[in-house]
Amino acid sequence: MKRNPSANSTYVSMRTLKILSILLPPVLIGGFEYFRHDFLLHELSMETGNLYITLLTLLMSFLFTTWMFDRIRTMNERLSKEQAKRAVYEERERLAQELHDNIAQILFFLNVQLKKGQIQEARSAAAEIDLHLRQAIFNLRTPPEEGGNFAARLRAWLKEWSALSGIAVESRISESAETLPPPAEVPLFSIIREAFTNIRKHSLADQATIELGRMGDEGGWRLYICDNGAGMSGGAVPEAGGRYGLSMIRKRAEELGATLEIQSSPENGLELTVTGTTKKGATDENKSARS
């Protein structure tokens, strides 16, 4: 499997840091000892020389480790941004494919209805095409990684979604959501977007609620989404498959290493809860940097 250029760059940088951390201390100490014995033996006493080499080693170690950790932090930040961008591109490809499939199905249905002379059904199909296109344009022009922090971008997206769909949204987005790592933002945003798309398409709701924030001191977070609609047919939640977009939501939750819970009833609508921790994402970042 070929590495991409950024991965090769990260690999070379990490390898260089490893080599330097192994070679620098013995070269530094050995070089100073050689210089002292050959040129300073009559100028410095043994005690003074030992003190100088200790102080010099301490200073050089401090400077090197400071530089090394700063370099590692920079590489991890760059890697996180690249992972987030790649996830955005993949999400856009998925949205484009979904738009193609949906429009193709509706156009086929529209053609059938027009041939049958069923004008009202054809008008409904045309209206659905218009709604699909508006939603697709809205989704594609609001990438989750651009501008401001994640919490602010999400609030802006929810406001626009509410205006587009006509469904009121009560958002409780904690400021602690700003600290979510970039690689987690795109899958999380995809879950939110798919959930709200389902609300618009299937729920018959006029009110939706979303809560997002950190929980506990272990890097945990929780996403909760509900509506006041009719829930799923019979209140049953399918375990697998693409119905109501749950397959994609489950896939994104698995990518985050998160737990997904879904409850549905005709009286209380649909409730979706995703809980996870950012520790796994941080571990994966470190693995990527070392590989």
VOPAGU-2260 file (C-alpha; in pm, 1 decimal, decimal comma):
REM VOPAGU-2260
SITE   aa  ch    i         X         Y         Z
SITE  MET   A    0       0,0       0,0       0,0
SITE  LYS   A    1     148,5     333,6    -105,1
SITE  ARG   A    2     190,2     617,0     138,5
SITE  ASN   A    3      67,9     958,6      38,4
SITE  PRO   A    4     324,4    1246,1      35,2
SITE  SER   A    5     210,5    1388,8     369,2
SITE  ALA   A    6     234,1    1046,2     532,9
SITE  ASN   A    7     584,4    1000,0     387,8
SITE  SER   A    8     684,8    1340,1     523,8
SITE  THR   A    9     551,8    1253,0     868,9
SITE  TYR   A   10     726,4     915,4     861,4
SITE  VAL   A   11    1061,4    1073,8     764,7
SITE  SER   A   12    1027,3    1340,5    1034,3
SITE  MET   A   13     950,2    1085,6    1305,3
SITE  ARG   A   14    1238,7     866,8    1193,3
SITE  THR   A   15    1471,1    1168,2    1203,3
SITE  LEU   A   16    1358,5    1254,4    1555,9
SITE  LYS   A   17    1418,3     897,4    1671,1
SITE  ILE   A   18    1770,1     894,7    1523,4
SITE  LEU   A   19    1854,0    1232,1    1677,0
SITE  SER   A   20    1725,2    1129,6    2020,3
SITE  ILE   A   21    1953,0     822,0    2009,5
SITE  LEU   A   22    2266,6     983,1    1866,4
SITE  LEU   A   23    2265,8    1332,3    2016,2
SITE  PRO   A   24    2340,0    1249,8    2385,0
SITE  PRO   A   25    2643,4    1021,4    2324,3
SITE  VAL   A   26    2779,8    1249,5    2049,6
SITE  LEU   A   27    2741,8    1555,8    2272,2
SITE  ILE   A   28    2897,6    1399,2    2580,0
SITE  GLY   A   29    3168,4    1215,3    2385,3
SITE  GLY   A   30    3258,3    1527,1    2187,2
SITE  PHE   A   31    3289,6    1741,1    2497,1
SITE  GLU   A   32    3498,3    1477,3    2674,8
SITE  TYR   A   33    3730,3    1450,9    2375,1
SITE  PHE   A   34    3765,9    1831,0    2356,2
SITE  ARG   A   35    3827,8    1857,0    2729,8
SITE  HIS   A   36    4094,2    1583,9    2743,3
SITE  ASP   A   37    4278,1    1706,8    2432,8
SITE  PHE   A   38    4259,1    2082,8    2477,4
SITE  LEU   A   39    4136,5    2174,8    2825,8
SITE  LEU   A   40    4296,5    1910,5    3044,4
SITE  HIS   A   41    4544,4    2160,0    3190,9
SITE  GLU   A   42    4291,1    2443,5    3209,8
SITE  LEU   A   43    4002,6    2272,4    3392,3
SITE  SER   A   44    4007,5    2052,4    3696,8
SITE  MET   A   45    3823,0    1719,9    3688,8
SITE  GLU   A   46    3550,9    1854,4    3919,3
SITE  THR   A   47    3498,6    2170,9    3713,7
SITE  GLY   A   48    3493,7    1974,2    3390,4
SITE  ASN   A   49    3232,6    1734,0    3525,9
SITE  LEU   A   50    3020,0    2028,5    3638,2
SITE  TYR   A   51    3043,2    2194,5    3296,5
SITE  ILE   A   52    2954,9    1880,3    3106,4
SITE  THR   A   53    2657,6    1820,8    3337,3
SITE  LEU   A   54    2527,9    2174,6    3284,5
SITE  LEU   A   55    2592,3    2160,9    2910,1
SITE  THR   A   56    2417,6    1824,6    2878,5
SITE  LEU   A   57    2121,0    1955,4    3078,4
SITE  LEU   A   58    2095,8    2267,8    2860,7
SITE  MET   A   59    2124,4    2078,5    2532,9
SITE  SER   A   60    1875,0    1815,5    2648,1
SITE  PHE   A   61    1625,7    2086,1    2742,1
SITE  LEU   A   62    1663,7    2265,8    2408,3
SITE  PHE   A   63    1642,9    1943,9    2208,3
SITE  THR   A   64    1338,0    1801,8    2387,9
SITE  THR   A   65    1158,4    2137,6    2365,2
SITE  TRP   A   66    1222,8    2149,9    1991,6
SITE  MET   A   67    1133,0    1781,5    1946,7
SITE  PHE   A   68     797,4    1802,7    2127,2
SITE  ASP   A   69     710,7    2121,9    1941,9
SITE  ARG   A   70     788,8    1941,9    1616,9
SITE  ILE   A   71     573,9    1643,1    1714,6
SITE  ARG   A   72     285,6    1872,1    1811,4
SITE  THR   A   73     308,5    2050,2    1474,7
SITE  MET   A   74     310,1    1719,2    1286,0
SITE  ASN   A   75       9,3    1591,6    1481,3
SITE  GLU   A   76    -184,1    1912,6    1412,9
SITE  ARG   A   77    -105,3    1889,2    1042,2
SITE  LEU   A   78    -202,8    1522,7    1036,7
SITE  SER   A   79    -532,4    1601,3    1212,4
SITE  LYS   A   80    -616,2    1870,2     956,9
SITE  GLU   A   81    -535,4    1636,6     668,8
SITE  GLN   A   82    -753,7    1363,8     819,7
SITE  ALA   A   83   -1039,2    1611,5     859,0
SITE  LYS   A   84   -1005,9    1729,9     497,9
SITE  ARG   A   85    -998,5    1373,1     368,6
SITE  ALA   A   86   -1311,7    1293,1     567,0
SITE  VAL   A   87   -1482,9    1600,8     418,4
SITE  TYR   A   88   -1397,7    1491,0      64,2
SITE  GLU   A   89   -1530,8    1141,0     133,7
SITE  GLU   A   90   -1848,7    1286,4     281,6
SITE  ARG   A   91   -1902,0    1507,8     -21,8
SITE  GLU   A   92   -1859,9    1209,4    -252,3
SITE  ARG   A   93   -2120,5    1021,1     -49,2
SITE  LEU   A   94   -2360,9    1316,4     -66,3
SITE  ALA   A   95   -2311,4    1347,4    -441,9
SITE  GLN   A   96   -2383,2     976,3    -491,4
SITE  GLU   A   97   -2687,2     996,8    -265,4
SITE  LEU   A   98   -2816,1    1298,5    -458,9
SITE  HIS   A   99   -2765,5    1117,1    -789,2
SITE  ASP   A  100   -2952,8     807,8    -669,9
SITE  ASN   A  101   -3240,8    1000,7    -513,4
SITE  ILE   A  102   -3292,5    1232,3    -809,9
SITE  ALA   A  103   -3274,4     941,0   -1055,0
SITE  GLN   A  104   -3545,5     752,9    -864,2
SITE  ILE   A  105   -3772,4    1055,8    -838,6
SITE  LEU   A  106   -3725,9    1145,3   -1206,6
SITE  PHE   A  107   -3821,9     791,4   -1303,3
SITE  PHE   A  108   -4132,4     816,3   -1084,9
SITE  LEU   A  109   -4210,5    1160,2   -1231,6
SITE  ASN   A  110   -4184,3    1024,1   -1584,9
SITE  VAL   A  111   -4419,6     735,6   -1501,2
SITE  GLN   A  112   -4678,6     968,8   -1348,0
SITE  LEU   A  113   -4666,8    1207,5   -1643,6
SITE  LYS   A  114   -4723,1     919,3   -1885,5
SITE  LYS   A  115   -5025,1     816,5   -1678,6
SITE  GLY   A  116   -5153,1    1172,8   -1679,5
SITE  GLN   A  117   -5142,1    1195,2   -1299,6
SITE  ILE   A  118   -5052,2    1562,5   -1274,6
SITE  GLN   A  119   -5087,9    1598,0    -897,0
SITE  GLU   A  120   -4848,5    1310,5    -827,6
SITE  ALA   A  121   -4607,2    1456,4   -1083,4
SITE  ARG   A  122   -4620,3    1794,0    -909,4
SITE  SER   A  123   -4543,7    1626,0    -577,0
SITE  ALA   A  124   -4246,1    1449,0    -733,8
SITE  ALA   A  125   -4120,1    1777,0    -881,9
SITE  ALA   A  126   -4153,7    1943,9    -541,6
SITE  GLU   A  127   -3956,0    1659,8    -385,8
SITE  ILE   A  128   -3680,6    1704,9    -644,7
SITE  ASP   A  129   -3667,1    2074,2    -558,8
SITE  LEU   A  130   -3640,7    1992,0    -188,3
SITE  HIS   A  131   -3366,6    1733,9    -251,2
SITE  LEU   A  132   -3167,1    1983,3    -455,5
SITE  ARG   A  133   -3202,4    2256,9    -194,2
SITE  GLN   A  134   -3093,8    2018,2      80,4
SITE  ALA   A  135   -2799,2    1891,8    -124,7
SITE  ILE   A  136   -2680,6    2242,7    -209,1
SITE  PHE   A  137   -2716,1    2338,4     156,7
SITE  ASN   A  138   -2516,5    2034,4     271,4
SITE  LEU   A  139   -2241,4    2079,0      13,6
SITE  ARG   A  140   -2191,0    2448,7      79,5
SITE  THR   A  141   -2163,0    2413,4     457,3
SITE  PRO   A  142   -1847,7    2204,9     512,6
SITE  PRO   A  143   -1793,1    2135,1     883,6
SITE  GLU   A  144   -1425,7    2227,7     886,9
SITE  GLU   A  145   -1437,4    2587,1     762,0
SITE  GLY   A  146   -1453,5    2897,4     978,1
SITE  GLY   A  147   -1476,8    2936,5    1353,2
SITE  ASN   A  148   -1496,3    2664,4    1614,1
SITE  PHE   A  149   -1709,2    2353,1    1581,0
SITE  ALA   A  150   -1980,5    2469,6    1821,7
SITE  ALA   A  151   -2026,9    2800,5    1637,1
SITE  ARG   A  152   -2034,8    2631,9    1295,6
SITE  LEU   A  153   -2289,6    2379,9    1418,0
SITE  ARG   A  154   -2518,4    2651,3    1558,5
SITE  ALA   A  155   -2503,9    2837,4    1225,8
SITE  TRP   A  156   -2582,3    2517,2    1034,5
SITE  LEU   A  157   -2880,3    2438,7    1258,9
SITE  LYS   A  158   -3016,5    2790,2    1213,5
SITE  GLU   A  159   -3000,0    2757,9     834,1
SITE  TRP   A  160   -3145,3    2406,3     843,9
SITE  SER   A  161   -3440,7    2528,9    1048,7
SITE  ALA   A  162   -3505,0    2810,2     800,4
SITE  LEU   A  163   -3485,4    2567,1     508,4
SITE  SER   A  164   -3703,5    2292,5     657,7
SITE  GLY   A  165   -3951,1    2504,0     853,6
SITE  ILE   A  166   -3891,2    2286,9    1161,9
SITE  ALA   A  167   -3805,3    2467,5    1486,1
SITE  VAL   A  168   -3477,1    2362,5    1647,6
SITE  GLU   A  169   -3384,6    2394,2    2013,7
SITE  SER   A  170   -3006,0    2367,8    2034,8
SITE  ARG   A  171   -2807,0    2317,1    2352,9
SITE  ILE   A  172   -2452,1    2314,7    2220,0
SITE  SER   A  173   -2206,3    2342,4    2507,1
SITE  GLU   A  174   -1892,5    2551,5    2464,1
SITE  SER   A  175   -1701,6    2239,7    2569,0
SITE  ALA   A  176   -1780,4    2102,4    2221,7
SITE  GLU   A  177   -1516,9    2344,7    2090,1
SITE  THR   A  178   -1243,6    2115,3    2223,7
SITE  LEU   A  179   -1341,9    1813,1    2014,4
SITE  PRO   A  180   -1043,8    1703,9    1799,2
SITE  PRO   A  181   -1069,8    1785,6    1424,6
SITE  PRO   A  182   -1075,2    1417,2    1313,6
SITE  ALA   A  183   -1390,5    1364,4    1523,4
SITE  GLU   A  184   -1574,5    1669,5    1391,5
SITE  VAL   A  185   -1654,0    1541,0    1041,8
SITE  PRO   A  186   -1803,0    1201,7    1146,3
SITE  LEU   A  187   -1997,0    1374,7    1424,3
SITE  PHE   A  188   -2125,7    1640,1    1186,1
SITE  SER   A  189   -2226,2    1363,4     942,6
SITE  ILE   A  190   -2431,4    1194,6    1215,7
SITE  ILE   A  191   -2604,5    1522,8    1298,6
SITE  ARG   A  192   -2671,2    1603,9     933,9
SITE  GLU   A  193   -2812,9    1257,9     858,5
SITE  ALA   A  194   -3029,4    1264,3    1171,6
SITE  PHE   A  195   -3177,4    1601,9    1079,7
SITE  THR   A  196   -3227,2    1491,7     719,3
SITE  ASN   A  197   -3429,3    1198,1     853,6
SITE  ILE   A  198   -3633,0    1434,1    1071,4
SITE  ARG   A  199   -3717,9    1646,7     768,4
SITE  LYS   A  200   -3801,6    1350,1     544,4
SITE  HIS   A  201   -3979,1    1104,0     771,9
SITE  SER   A  202   -4074,0    1237,3    1115,3
SITE  LEU   A  203   -4369,3    1472,8    1043,9
SITE  ALA   A  204   -4225,8    1677,3    1332,4
SITE  ASP   A  205   -4241,6    2052,5    1383,4
SITE  GLN   A  206   -3987,1    2062,5    1667,9
SITE  ALA   A  207   -3639,8    1910,2    1706,5
SITE  THR   A  208   -3388,0    1926,6    1989,7
SITE  ILE   A  209   -3012,6    1871,6    1989,5
SITE  GLU   A  210   -2771,1    1858,1    2282,7
SITE  LEU   A  211   -2393,4    1826,3    2249,1
SITE  GLY   A  212   -2121,0    1862,2    2508,1
SITE  ARG   A  213   -1849,0    1703,7    2713,3
SITE  MET   A  214   -1922,3    1478,8    3006,9
SITE  GLY   A  215   -1693,4    1371,6    3290,3
SITE  ASP   A  216   -1319,7    1429,1    3313,8
SITE  GLU   A  217   -1211,1    1142,5    3086,5
SITE  GLY   A  218   -1254,5    1314,1    2749,7
SITE  GLY   A  219   -1610,2    1187,4    2708,6
SITE  TRP   A  220   -1880,1    1356,9    2503,1
SITE  ARG   A  221   -2252,1    1306,7    2438,6
SITE  LEU   A  222   -2479,0    1388,6    2144,4
SITE  TYR   A  223   -2856,6    1373,6    2190,0
SITE  ILE   A  224   -3114,2    1443,6    1916,5
SITE  CYS   A  225   -3492,3    1406,1    1940,5
SITE  ASP   A  226   -3808,3    1526,1    1768,4
SITE  ASN   A  227   -4181,0    1540,4    1841,5
SITE  GLY   A  228   -4279,8    1347,3    1530,9
SITE  ALA   A  229   -4440,7    1010,5    1469,5
SITE  GLY   A  230   -4127,8     799,4    1515,7
SITE  MET   A  231   -4062,9     496,1    1297,9
SITE  SER   A  232   -4327,2     263,7    1162,9
SITE  GLY   A  233   -4467,3      67,4    1454,7
SITE  GLY   A  234   -4207,1     222,6    1683,9
SITE  ALA   A  235   -3955,7     -45,6    1580,7
SITE  VAL   A  236   -3590,1      43,2    1528,9
SITE  PRO   A  237   -3426,6    -168,9    1255,7
SITE  GLU   A  238   -3098,0    -326,5    1357,1
SITE  ALA   A  239   -2930,5    -293,1    1018,6
SITE  GLY   A  240   -2980,6    -172,4     666,2
SITE  GLY   A  241   -3016,6     168,2     509,6
SITE  ARG   A  242   -3363,6     250,6     636,1
SITE  TYR   A  243   -3394,3     608,6     762,9
SITE  GLY   A  244   -3019,4     652,3     710,0
SITE  LEU   A  245   -2941,1     447,7    1021,7
SITE  SER   A  246   -2677,3     244,2     841,3
SITE  MET   A  247   -2467,1     554,9     777,1
SITE  ILE   A  248   -2522,7     683,4    1130,3
SITE  ARG   A  249   -2408,1     350,4    1276,0
SITE  LYS   A  250   -2102,2     351,9    1049,8
SITE  ARG   A  251   -2002,2     701,5    1161,2
SITE  ALA   A  252   -2054,0     610,1    1526,3
SITE  GLU   A  253   -1826,5     308,1    1479,1
SITE  GLU   A  254   -1560,7     532,0    1323,4
SITE  LEU   A  255   -1571,1     741,8    1639,5
SITE  GLY   A  256   -1562,0     434,5    1864,0
SITE  ALA   A  257   -1888,2     564,5    2009,5
SITE  THR   A  258   -2203,6     399,7    2143,1
SITE  LEU   A  259   -2528,6     457,6    1952,2
SITE  GLU   A  260   -2872,6     426,2    2112,0
SITE  ILE   A  261   -3199,8     483,4    1924,7
SITE  GLN   A  262   -3549,9     485,7    2070,1
SITE  SER   A  263   -3871,9     540,1    1877,5
SITE  SER   A  264   -4238,9     565,9    1962,3
SITE  PRO   A  265   -4543,4     727,2    1796,4
SITE  GLU   A  266   -4601,4     935,0    2111,6
SITE  ASN   A  267   -4247,8    1064,5    2172,0
SITE  GLY   A  268   -4095,1    1059,6    1824,9
SITE  LEU   A  269   -3738,1     951,0    1764,7
SITE  GLU   A  270   -3453,8     982,1    2015,3
SITE  LEU   A  271   -3090,3     931,8    1916,3
SITE  THR   A  272   -2801,6     928,4    2164,9
SITE  VAL   A  273   -2433,3     893,9    2076,4
SITE  THR   A  274   -2172,4     877,9    2352,4
SITE  GLY   A  275   -1799,4     844,5    2308,1
SITE  THR   A  276   -1455,5     954,9    2415,7
SITE  THR   A  277   -1179,7    1144,2    2238,2
SITE  LYS   A  278    -910,1     922,2    2386,5
SITE  LYS   A  279    -946,6     669,1    2107,3
SITE  GLY   A  280    -907,8     937,7    1845,8
SITE  ALA   A  281    -595,3    1067,0    2012,6
SITE  THR   A  282    -452,0     716,3    2022,3
SITE  ASP   A  283    -522,6     666,9    1654,2
SITE  GLU   A  284    -347,2     993,1    1575,5
SITE  ASN   A  285     -38,8     880,7    1758,9
SITE  LYS   A  286     -44,3     546,2    1578,0
SITE  SER   A  287     -69,5     722,3    1243,6
SITE  ALA   A  288     222,6     946,5    1329,7
SITE  ARG   A  289     438,6     649,1    1430,6
SITE  SER   A  290     349,4     420,4    1138,0
